[in-house]
């Protein structure tokens, strides 16, 4: 996941990065949501830039991405 030089990621940019990442990994929204421990609706909201992850969702997302690096 690439971040702009300023380090700021807009909701729209985050949504696109997340969806692209999920699709490259060949996860359905249901699979990805289950893996992250969030509802499908939550993941959908992230992918359409309605919301960005906070609290537990953000922690789950970061943990999952970090595991993927190893």
PDB file with one MODEL, atoms N, CA, C and O in Angstrom:
MODEL        1
ATOM      1  N   UNK A   1       0.846  -1.165   0.000  1.00  0.00           N
ATOM      2  CA  UNK A   1       0.000   0.000   0.000  1.00  0.00           C
ATOM      3  C   UNK A   1       0.892   1.228   0.000  1.00  0.00           C
ATOM      4  O   UNK A   1       1.706   1.403   0.907  1.00  0.00           O
ATOM      5  N   UNK A   2       0.752   2.073  -0.996  1.00  0.00           N
ATOM      6  CA  UNK A   2       1.588   3.263  -1.104  1.00  0.00           C
ATOM      7  C   UNK A   2       0.843   4.475  -0.570  1.00  0.00           C
ATOM      8  O   UNK A   2      -0.358   4.632  -0.788  1.00  0.00           O
ATOM      9  N   UNK A   3       1.566   5.316   0.124  1.00  0.00           N
ATOM     10  CA  UNK A   3       1.013   6.539   0.694  1.00  0.00           C
ATOM     11  C   UNK A   3       1.692   7.720   0.028  1.00  0.00           C
ATOM     12  O   UNK A   3       2.864   7.641  -0.342  1.00  0.00           O
ATOM     13  N   UNK A   4       0.966   8.804  -0.123  1.00  0.00           N
ATOM     14  CA  UNK A   4       1.528   9.979  -0.781  1.00  0.00           C
ATOM     15  C   UNK A   4       2.729  10.512  -0.011  1.00  0.00           C
ATOM     16  O   UNK A   4       2.941  10.165   1.151  1.00  0.00           O
ATOM     17  N   UNK A   5       3.504  11.351  -0.667  1.00  0.00           N
ATOM     18  CA  UNK A   5       4.695  11.934  -0.031  1.00  0.00           C
ATOM     19  C   UNK A   5       4.354  12.683   1.247  1.00  0.00           C
ATOM     20  O   UNK A   5       5.145  12.702   2.190  1.00  0.00           O
ATOM     21  N   UNK A   6       3.191  13.295   1.278  1.00  0.00           N
ATOM     22  CA  UNK A   6       2.798  14.053   2.467  1.00  0.00           C
ATOM     23  C   UNK A   6       2.375  13.128   3.604  1.00  0.00           C
ATOM     24  O   UNK A   6       2.245  13.569   4.746  1.00  0.00           O
ATOM     25  N   UNK A   7       2.159  11.844   3.298  1.00  0.00           N
ATOM     26  CA  UNK A   7       1.744  10.898   4.322  1.00  0.00           C
ATOM     27  C   UNK A   7       0.253  10.912   4.577  1.00  0.00           C
ATOM     28  O   UNK A   7      -0.235  10.229   5.477  1.00  0.00           O
ATOM     29  N   UNK A   8      -0.476  11.688   3.786  1.00  0.00           N
ATOM     30  CA  UNK A   8      -1.917  11.805   3.974  1.00  0.00           C
ATOM     31  C   UNK A   8      -2.632  10.948   2.936  1.00  0.00           C
ATOM     32  O   UNK A   8      -2.333  11.010   1.743  1.00  0.00           O
ATOM     33  N   UNK A   9      -3.567  10.161   3.403  1.00  0.00           N
ATOM     34  CA  UNK A   9      -4.366   9.339   2.516  1.00  0.00           C
ATOM     35  C   UNK A   9      -5.813   9.788   2.662  1.00  0.00           C
ATOM     36  O   UNK A   9      -6.370   9.768   3.760  1.00  0.00           O
ATOM     37  N   UNK A  10      -6.412  10.189   1.561  1.00  0.00           N
ATOM     38  CA  UNK A  10      -7.813  10.586   1.598  1.00  0.00           C
ATOM     39  C   UNK A  10      -8.692   9.350   1.698  1.00  0.00           C
ATOM     40  O   UNK A  10      -8.237   8.235   1.442  1.00  0.00           O
ATOM     41  N   UNK A  11      -9.943   9.545   2.067  1.00  0.00           N
ATOM     42  CA  UNK A  11     -10.884   8.425   2.126  1.00  0.00           C
ATOM     43  C   UNK A  11     -10.976   7.722   0.782  1.00  0.00           C
ATOM     44  O   UNK A  11     -10.960   6.494   0.704  1.00  0.00           O
ATOM     45  N   UNK A  12     -11.073   8.519  -0.272  1.00  0.00           N
ATOM     46  CA  UNK A  12     -11.215   7.957  -1.611  1.00  0.00           C
ATOM     47  C   UNK A  12      -9.997   7.116  -1.992  1.00  0.00           C
ATOM     48  O   UNK A  12     -10.132   6.015  -2.525  1.00  0.00           O
ATOM     49  N   UNK A  13      -8.821   7.642  -1.715  1.00  0.00           N
ATOM     50  CA  UNK A  13      -7.578   6.930  -2.027  1.00  0.00           C
ATOM     51  C   UNK A  13      -7.476   5.644  -1.195  1.00  0.00           C
ATOM     52  O   UNK A  13      -7.109   4.590  -1.713  1.00  0.00           O
ATOM     53  N   UNK A  14      -7.802   5.745   0.091  1.00  0.00           N
ATOM     54  CA  UNK A  14      -7.771   4.571   0.957  1.00  0.00           C
ATOM     55  C   UNK A  14      -8.730   3.503   0.441  1.00  0.00           C
ATOM     56  O   UNK A  14      -8.381   2.323   0.384  1.00  0.00           O
ATOM     57  N   UNK A  15      -9.940   3.919   0.065  1.00  0.00           N
ATOM     58  CA  UNK A  15     -10.947   2.978  -0.429  1.00  0.00           C
ATOM     59  C   UNK A  15     -10.420   2.224  -1.652  1.00  0.00           C
ATOM     60  O   UNK A  15     -10.573   1.007  -1.754  1.00  0.00           O
ATOM     61  N   UNK A  16      -9.810   2.945  -2.559  1.00  0.00           N
ATOM     62  CA  UNK A  16      -9.276   2.316  -3.776  1.00  0.00           C
ATOM     63  C   UNK A  16      -8.127   1.371  -3.439  1.00  0.00           C
ATOM     64  O   UNK A  16      -8.062   0.264  -3.974  1.00  0.00           O
ATOM     65  N   UNK A  17      -7.232   1.787  -2.571  1.00  0.00           N
ATOM     66  CA  UNK A  17      -6.107   0.929  -2.175  1.00  0.00           C
ATOM     67  C   UNK A  17      -6.600  -0.355  -1.517  1.00  0.00           C
ATOM     68  O   UNK A  17      -6.106  -1.443  -1.813  1.00  0.00           O
ATOM     69  N   UNK A  18      -7.573  -0.222  -0.625  1.00  0.00           N
ATOM     70  CA  UNK A  18      -8.090  -1.382   0.089  1.00  0.00           C
ATOM     71  C   UNK A  18      -8.768  -2.358  -0.871  1.00  0.00           C
ATOM     72  O   UNK A  18      -8.515  -3.562  -0.823  1.00  0.00           O
ATOM     73  N   UNK A  19      -9.620  -1.840  -1.729  1.00  0.00           N
ATOM     74  CA  UNK A  19     -10.322  -2.709  -2.679  1.00  0.00           C
ATOM     75  C   UNK A  19      -9.345  -3.383  -3.634  1.00  0.00           C
ATOM     76  O   UNK A  19      -9.452  -4.581  -3.896  1.00  0.00           O
ATOM     77  N   UNK A  20      -8.400  -2.618  -4.151  1.00  0.00           N
ATOM     78  CA  UNK A  20      -7.393  -3.194  -5.050  1.00  0.00           C
ATOM     79  C   UNK A  20      -6.594  -4.290  -4.351  1.00  0.00           C
ATOM     80  O   UNK A  20      -6.339  -5.344  -4.934  1.00  0.00           O
ATOM     81  N   UNK A  21      -6.204  -4.046  -3.114  1.00  0.00           N
ATOM     82  CA  UNK A  21      -5.440  -5.029  -2.334  1.00  0.00           C
ATOM     83  C   UNK A  21      -6.263  -6.307  -2.141  1.00  0.00           C
ATOM     84  O   UNK A  21      -5.764  -7.413  -2.344  1.00  0.00           O
ATOM     85  N   UNK A  22      -7.522  -6.139  -1.748  1.00  0.00           N
ATOM     86  CA  UNK A  22      -8.401  -7.297  -1.534  1.00  0.00           C
ATOM     87  C   UNK A  22      -8.562  -8.095  -2.824  1.00  0.00           C
ATOM     88  O   UNK A  22      -8.488  -9.324  -2.813  1.00  0.00           O
ATOM     89  N   UNK A  23      -8.778  -7.405  -3.919  1.00  0.00           N
ATOM     90  CA  UNK A  23      -8.981  -8.096  -5.191  1.00  0.00           C
ATOM     91  C   UNK A  23      -7.717  -8.795  -5.685  1.00  0.00           C
ATOM     92  O   UNK A  23      -7.792  -9.882  -6.258  1.00  0.00           O
ATOM     93  N   UNK A  24      -6.561  -8.179  -5.468  1.00  0.00           N
ATOM     94  CA  UNK A  24      -5.293  -8.834  -5.845  1.00  0.00           C
ATOM     95  C   UNK A  24      -5.093 -10.128  -5.066  1.00  0.00           C
ATOM     96  O   UNK A  24      -4.534 -11.098  -5.579  1.00  0.00           O
ATOM     97  N   UNK A  25      -5.556 -10.125  -3.825  1.00  0.00           N
ATOM     98  CA  UNK A  25      -5.443 -11.323  -2.976  1.00  0.00           C
ATOM     99  C   UNK A  25      -6.559 -12.322  -3.258  1.00  0.00           C
ATOM    100  O   UNK A  25      -6.600 -13.405  -2.675  1.00  0.00           O
ATOM    101  N   UNK A  26      -7.466 -11.944  -4.161  1.00  0.00           N
ATOM    102  CA  UNK A  26      -8.595 -12.787  -4.549  1.00  0.00           C
ATOM    103  C   UNK A  26      -9.518 -13.135  -3.390  1.00  0.00           C
ATOM    104  O   UNK A  26     -10.021 -14.255  -3.301  1.00  0.00           O
ATOM    105  N   UNK A  27      -9.735 -12.181  -2.516  1.00  0.00           N
ATOM    106  CA  UNK A  27     -10.685 -12.322  -1.425  1.00  0.00           C
ATOM    107  C   UNK A  27     -12.023 -11.730  -1.855  1.00  0.00           C
ATOM    108  O   UNK A  27     -12.062 -10.683  -2.502  1.00  0.00           O
ATOM    109  N   UNK A  28     -13.112 -12.392  -1.500  1.00  0.00           N
ATOM    110  CA  UNK A  28     -14.415 -11.761  -1.632  1.00  0.00           C
ATOM    111  C   UNK A  28     -14.555 -10.781  -0.462  1.00  0.00           C
ATOM    112  O   UNK A  28     -13.763 -10.816   0.480  1.00  0.00           O
ATOM    113  N   UNK A  29     -15.549  -9.921  -0.526  1.00  0.00           N
ATOM    114  CA  UNK A  29     -15.771  -9.019   0.607  1.00  0.00           C
ATOM    115  C   UNK A  29     -16.101  -9.830   1.853  1.00  0.00           C
ATOM    116  O   UNK A  29     -15.671  -9.484   2.953  1.00  0.00           O
ATOM    117  N   UNK A  30     -16.855 -10.896   1.686  1.00  0.00           N
ATOM    118  CA  UNK A  30     -17.222 -11.742   2.831  1.00  0.00           C
ATOM    119  C   UNK A  30     -15.990 -12.373   3.459  1.00  0.00           C
ATOM    120  O   UNK A  30     -15.848 -12.376   4.681  1.00  0.00           O
ATOM    121  N   UNK A  31     -15.097 -12.908   2.630  1.00  0.00           N
ATOM    122  CA  UNK A  31     -13.867 -13.532   3.141  1.00  0.00           C
ATOM    123  C   UNK A  31     -12.988 -12.503   3.856  1.00  0.00           C
ATOM    124  O   UNK A  31     -12.484 -12.751   4.951  1.00  0.00           O
ATOM    125  N   UNK A  32     -12.816 -11.346   3.217  1.00  0.00           N
ATOM    126  CA  UNK A  32     -11.963 -10.309   3.799  1.00  0.00           C
ATOM    127  C   UNK A  32     -12.535  -9.812   5.125  1.00  0.00           C
ATOM    128  O   UNK A  32     -11.795  -9.627   6.091  1.00  0.00           O
ATOM    129  N   UNK A  33     -13.838  -9.599   5.172  1.00  0.00           N
ATOM    130  CA  UNK A  33     -14.467  -9.121   6.402  1.00  0.00           C
ATOM    131  C   UNK A  33     -14.292 -10.136   7.534  1.00  0.00           C
ATOM    132  O   UNK A  33     -13.971  -9.773   8.666  1.00  0.00           O
ATOM    133  N   UNK A  34     -14.505 -11.402   7.210  1.00  0.00           N
ATOM    134  CA  UNK A  34     -14.340 -12.455   8.223  1.00  0.00           C
ATOM    135  C   UNK A  34     -12.896 -12.499   8.720  1.00  0.00           C
ATOM    136  O   UNK A  34     -12.646 -12.602   9.921  1.00  0.00           O
ATOM    137  N   UNK A  35     -11.964 -12.422   7.798  1.00  0.00           N
ATOM    138  CA  UNK A  35     -10.540 -12.452   8.136  1.00  0.00           C
ATOM    139  C   UNK A  35     -10.156 -11.271   9.034  1.00  0.00           C
ATOM    140  O   UNK A  35      -9.338 -11.413   9.943  1.00  0.00           O
ATOM    141  N   UNK A  36     -10.757 -10.104   8.768  1.00  0.00           N
ATOM    142  CA  UNK A  36     -10.457  -8.901   9.551  1.00  0.00           C
ATOM    143  C   UNK A  36     -11.252  -8.825  10.850  1.00  0.00           C
ATOM    144  O   UNK A  36     -10.922  -8.038  11.737  1.00  0.00           O
ATOM    145  N   UNK A  37     -12.289  -9.636  10.962  1.00  0.00           N
ATOM    146  CA  UNK A  37     -13.113  -9.598  12.163  1.00  0.00           C
ATOM    147  C   UNK A  37     -14.070  -8.412  12.185  1.00  0.00           C
ATOM    148  O   UNK A  37     -14.427  -7.911  13.251  1.00  0.00           O
ATOM    149  N   UNK A  38     -14.482  -7.968  10.997  1.00  0.00           N
ATOM    150  CA  UNK A  38     -15.448  -6.875  10.884  1.00  0.00           C
ATOM    151  C   UNK A  38     -16.631  -7.367  10.054  1.00  0.00           C
ATOM    152  O   UNK A  38     -16.548  -8.410   9.405  1.00  0.00           O
ATOM    153  N   UNK A  39     -17.719  -6.622  10.077  1.00  0.00           N
ATOM    154  CA  UNK A  39     -18.878  -7.015   9.279  1.00  0.00           C
ATOM    155  C   UNK A  39     -18.634  -6.700   7.806  1.00  0.00           C
ATOM    156  O   UNK A  39     -17.800  -5.865   7.459  1.00  0.00           O
ATOM    157  N   UNK A  40     -19.380  -7.387   6.956  1.00  0.00           N
ATOM    158  CA  UNK A  40     -19.295  -7.121   5.518  1.00  0.00           C
ATOM    159  C   UNK A  40     -19.684  -5.672   5.253  1.00  0.00           C
ATOM    160  O   UNK A  40     -19.057  -5.002   4.433  1.00  0.00           O
ATOM    161  N   UNK A  41     -20.707  -5.188   5.935  1.00  0.00           N
ATOM    162  CA  UNK A  41     -21.155  -3.802   5.760  1.00  0.00           C
ATOM    163  C   UNK A  41     -20.027  -2.824   6.099  1.00  0.00           C
ATOM    164  O   UNK A  41     -19.844  -1.828   5.398  1.00  0.00           O
ATOM    165  N   UNK A  42     -19.279  -3.094   7.153  1.00  0.00           N
ATOM    166  CA  UNK A  42     -18.151  -2.229   7.520  1.00  0.00           C
ATOM    167  C   UNK A  42     -17.122  -2.193   6.403  1.00  0.00           C
ATOM    168  O   UNK A  42     -16.667  -1.121   6.004  1.00  0.00           O
ATOM    169  N   UNK A  43     -16.756  -3.361   5.900  1.00  0.00           N
ATOM    170  CA  UNK A  43     -15.789  -3.423   4.798  1.00  0.00           C
ATOM    171  C   UNK A  43     -16.321  -2.694   3.571  1.00  0.00           C
ATOM    172  O   UNK A  43     -15.585  -1.959   2.913  1.00  0.00           O
ATOM    173  N   UNK A  44     -17.588  -2.895   3.265  1.00  0.00           N
ATOM    174  CA  UNK A  44     -18.190  -2.203   2.120  1.00  0.00           C
ATOM    175  C   UNK A  44     -18.113  -0.688   2.301  1.00  0.00           C
ATOM    176  O   UNK A  44     -17.803   0.040   1.358  1.00  0.00           O
ATOM    177  N   UNK A  45     -18.393  -0.223   3.505  1.00  0.00           N
ATOM    178  CA  UNK A  45     -18.318   1.216   3.771  1.00  0.00           C
ATOM    179  C   UNK A  45     -16.902   1.747   3.597  1.00  0.00           C
ATOM    180  O   UNK A  45     -16.720   2.870   3.126  1.00  0.00           O
ATOM    181  N   UNK A  46     -15.910   0.970   3.963  1.00  0.00           N
ATOM    182  CA  UNK A  46     -14.519   1.375   3.755  1.00  0.00           C
ATOM    183  C   UNK A  46     -14.222   1.444   2.258  1.00  0.00           C
ATOM    184  O   UNK A  46     -13.568   2.376   1.790  1.00  0.00           O
ATOM    185  N   UNK A  47     -14.705   0.452   1.513  1.00  0.00           N
ATOM    186  CA  UNK A  47     -14.388   0.378   0.085  1.00  0.00           C
ATOM    187  C   UNK A  47     -15.120   1.412  -0.764  1.00  0.00           C
ATOM    188  O   UNK A  47     -14.695   1.687  -1.886  1.00  0.00           O
ATOM    189  N   UNK A  48     -16.197   1.985  -0.264  1.00  0.00           N
ATOM    190  CA  UNK A  48     -16.883   3.039  -1.022  1.00  0.00           C
ATOM    191  C   UNK A  48     -16.601   4.413  -0.423  1.00  0.00           C
ATOM    192  O   UNK A  48     -17.247   5.402  -0.770  1.00  0.00           O
ATOM    193  N   UNK A  49     -15.641   4.457   0.467  1.00  0.00           N
ATOM    194  CA  UNK A  49     -15.170   5.712   1.077  1.00  0.00           C
ATOM    195  C   UNK A  49     -16.227   6.398   1.930  1.00  0.00           C
ATOM    196  O   UNK A  49     -16.176   7.612   2.125  1.00  0.00           O
ATOM    197  N   UNK A  50     -17.187   5.627   2.439  1.00  0.00           N
ATOM    198  CA  UNK A  50     -18.172   6.196   3.355  1.00  0.00           C
ATOM    199  C   UNK A  50     -17.537   6.408   4.732  1.00  0.00           C
ATOM    200  O   UNK A  50     -17.803   7.403   5.407  1.00  0.00           O
ATOM    201  N   UNK A  51     -16.703   5.462   5.130  1.00  0.00           N
ATOM    202  CA  UNK A  51     -16.005   5.530   6.413  1.00  0.00           C
ATOM    203  C   UNK A  51     -14.576   5.052   6.228  1.00  0.00           C
ATOM    204  O   UNK A  51     -14.238   4.419   5.228  1.00  0.00           O
ATOM    205  N   UNK A  52     -13.753   5.364   7.203  1.00  0.00           N
ATOM    206  CA  UNK A  52     -12.401   4.802   7.259  1.00  0.00           C
ATOM    207  C   UNK A  52     -12.296   4.023   8.558  1.00  0.00           C
ATOM    208  O   UNK A  52     -13.001   4.322   9.522  1.00  0.00           O
ATOM    209  N   UNK A  53     -11.427   3.032   8.590  1.00  0.00           N
ATOM    210  CA  UNK A  53     -11.308   2.223   9.806  1.00  0.00           C
ATOM    211  C   UNK A  53     -10.853   3.054  11.000  1.00  0.00           C
ATOM    212  O   UNK A  53     -10.013   3.946  10.884  1.00  0.00           O
ATOM    213  N   UNK A  54     -11.434   2.730  12.145  1.00  0.00           N
ATOM    214  CA  UNK A  54     -11.053   3.351  13.413  1.00  0.00           C
ATOM    215  C   UNK A  54     -11.008   2.258  14.473  1.00  0.00           C
ATOM    216  O   UNK A  54     -11.582   1.186  14.282  1.00  0.00           O
ATOM    217  N   UNK A  55     -10.361   2.507  15.538  1.00  0.00           N
ATOM    218  CA  UNK A  55     -10.353   1.592  16.677  1.00  0.00           C
ATOM    219  C   UNK A  55     -10.036   0.167  16.296  1.00  0.00           C
ATOM    220  O   UNK A  55      -8.996  -0.119  15.703  1.00  0.00           O
ATOM    221  N   UNK A  56     -10.964  -0.742  16.652  1.00  0.00           N
ATOM    222  CA  UNK A  56     -10.756  -2.167  16.420  1.00  0.00           C
ATOM    223  C   UNK A  56     -10.533  -2.481  14.943  1.00  0.00           C
ATOM    224  O   UNK A  56      -9.649  -3.271  14.609  1.00  0.00           O
ATOM    225  N   UNK A  57     -11.317  -1.878  14.058  1.00  0.00           N
ATOM    226  CA  UNK A  57     -11.184  -2.145  12.624  1.00  0.00           C
ATOM    227  C   UNK A  57      -9.817  -1.766  12.101  1.00  0.00           C
ATOM    228  O   UNK A  57      -9.226  -2.501  11.310  1.00  0.00           O
ATOM    229  N   UNK A  58      -9.315  -0.634  12.531  1.00  0.00           N
ATOM    230  CA  UNK A  58      -7.990  -0.184  12.106  1.00  0.00           C
ATOM    231  C   UNK A  58      -6.917  -1.121  12.636  1.00  0.00           C
ATOM    232  O   UNK A  58      -5.985  -1.479  11.916  1.00  0.00           O
ATOM    233  N   UNK A  59      -7.047  -1.513  13.881  1.00  0.00           N
ATOM    234  CA  UNK A  59      -6.084  -2.438  14.484  1.00  0.00           C
ATOM    235  C   UNK A  59      -6.079  -3.767  13.733  1.00  0.00           C
ATOM    236  O   UNK A  59      -5.014  -4.315  13.449  1.00  0.00           O
ATOM    237  N   UNK A  60      -7.266  -4.288  13.410  1.00  0.00           N
ATOM    238  CA  UNK A  60      -7.374  -5.557  12.685  1.00  0.00           C
ATOM    239  C   UNK A  60      -6.760  -5.442  11.296  1.00  0.00           C
ATOM    240  O   UNK A  60      -6.074  -6.355  10.837  1.00  0.00           O
ATOM    241  N   UNK A  61      -7.006  -4.331  10.638  1.00  0.00           N
ATOM    242  CA  UNK A  61      -6.473  -4.123   9.290  1.00  0.00           C
ATOM    243  C   UNK A  61      -4.950  -4.051   9.313  1.00  0.00           C
ATOM    244  O   UNK A  61      -4.290  -4.689   8.493  1.00  0.00           O
ATOM    245  N   UNK A  62      -4.395  -3.294  10.224  1.00  0.00           N
ATOM    246  CA  UNK A  62      -2.940  -3.160  10.323  1.00  0.00           C
ATOM    247  C   UNK A  62      -2.301  -4.508  10.666  1.00  0.00           C
ATOM    248  O   UNK A  62      -1.289  -4.882  10.074  1.00  0.00           O
ATOM    249  N   UNK A  63      -2.877  -5.224  11.603  1.00  0.00           N
ATOM    250  CA  UNK A  63      -2.356  -6.533  11.998  1.00  0.00           C
ATOM    251  C   UNK A  63      -2.348  -7.487  10.809  1.00  0.00           C
ATOM    252  O   UNK A  63      -1.369  -8.200  10.589  1.00  0.00           O
ATOM    253  N   UNK A  64      -3.427  -7.501  10.049  1.00  0.00           N
ATOM    254  CA  UNK A  64      -3.527  -8.378   8.884  1.00  0.00           C
ATOM    255  C   UNK A  64      -2.490  -8.001   7.824  1.00  0.00           C
ATOM    256  O   UNK A  64      -1.836  -8.873   7.252  1.00  0.00           O
ATOM    257  N   UNK A  65      -2.348  -6.726   7.570  1.00  0.00           N
ATOM    258  CA  UNK A  65      -1.375  -6.285   6.569  1.00  0.00           C
ATOM    259  C   UNK A  65       0.048  -6.606   7.007  1.00  0.00           C
ATOM    260  O   UNK A  65       0.876  -7.000   6.186  1.00  0.00           O
ATOM    261  N   UNK A  66       0.334  -6.440   8.286  1.00  0.00           N
ATOM    262  CA  UNK A  66       1.668  -6.758   8.802  1.00  0.00           C
ATOM    263  C   UNK A  66       1.961  -8.254   8.659  1.00  0.00           C
ATOM    264  O   UNK A  66       3.080  -8.628   8.308  1.00  0.00           O
ATOM    265  N   UNK A  67       0.982  -9.106   8.922  1.00  0.00           N
ATOM    266  CA  UNK A  67       1.180 -10.548   8.764  1.00  0.00           C
ATOM    267  C   UNK A  67       1.485 -10.883   7.313  1.00  0.00           C
ATOM    268  O   UNK A  67       2.280 -11.778   7.026  1.00  0.00           O
ATOM    269  N   UNK A  68       0.845 -10.154   6.398  1.00  0.00           N
ATOM    270  CA  UNK A  68       1.044 -10.395   4.975  1.00  0.00           C
ATOM    271  C   UNK A  68       2.447 -10.049   4.496  1.00  0.00           C
ATOM    272  O   UNK A  68       2.891 -10.556   3.466  1.00  0.00           O
ATOM    273  N   UNK A  69       3.143  -9.201   5.221  1.00  0.00           N
ATOM    274  CA  UNK A  69       4.502  -8.802   4.839  1.00  0.00           C
ATOM    275  C   UNK A  69       5.522  -9.889   5.119  1.00  0.00           C
ATOM    276  O   UNK A  69       6.557  -9.959   4.456  1.00  0.00           O
ATOM    277  N   UNK A  70       5.240 -10.729   6.089  1.00  0.00           N
ATOM    278  CA  UNK A  70       6.213 -11.738   6.525  1.00  0.00           C
ATOM    279  C   UNK A  70       6.294 -12.905   5.592  1.00  0.00           C
ATOM    280  O   UNK A  70       7.069 -13.832   5.828  1.00  0.00           O
TER     281      UNK A  70
ENDMDL
END
